[in-house]
């Protein structure tokens, strides 16, 4: 967890590889569907372009399908999900059906000004439609409003790990791996 631009995607790839589990990014799956021109992609794109969340029903069904695949049996790392309270509840139910639960929730803490700079830089490099200044502002608002409150939920469960997300990529990775005892 962490605001847009905190470095979740970059770190999640490396940490999943270190743990030997699949990296499941809902944002990546949506973008792949947009590129492939699927119905899911068409549905998701209008929300993504506006910096809004894709409806929970769509996102939850996609995650349910993904984590039921064989490669997820040893475990998996979710990147960018859950992002709403309804997603938390739905994920709990998906896991509970198999007697599982979330082992750890990792929050990358960052300075918001730095985040905005990172996102604007990424906009230039990757040409993402949702990285314009206006959409970035909206994405940060939506995060503060809908996702930041979930941090308390995982803290109460005693599974939250907070990691300083500022600094070089390798430094942050090392902090995460240390914090989760990997
Ligand atoms: P990300 O790459 O994780 O920043 O996601 C990019 C965009 O995909 C978000 O701004 C949302 O529009 C959409 N998205 C990704 N994950 C979710 C989610 N868990 N719930 C709703 N929308 C999502």
Boltz pocket constraint, residues with backbone or C-beta under 6 A from the ligand:
constraints:
  - pocket:
      binder: B
      contacts: [[A, 4], [A, 26], [A, 27], [A, 28], [A, 30], [A, 44], [A, 47], [A, 48], [A, 49], [A, 51], [A, 52], [A, 53], [A, 54], [A, 55], [A, 59], [A, 79], [A, 80], [A, 81], [A, 82], [A, 83], [A, 84], [A, 87], [A, 130], [A, 139]]
      max_distance: 6.0
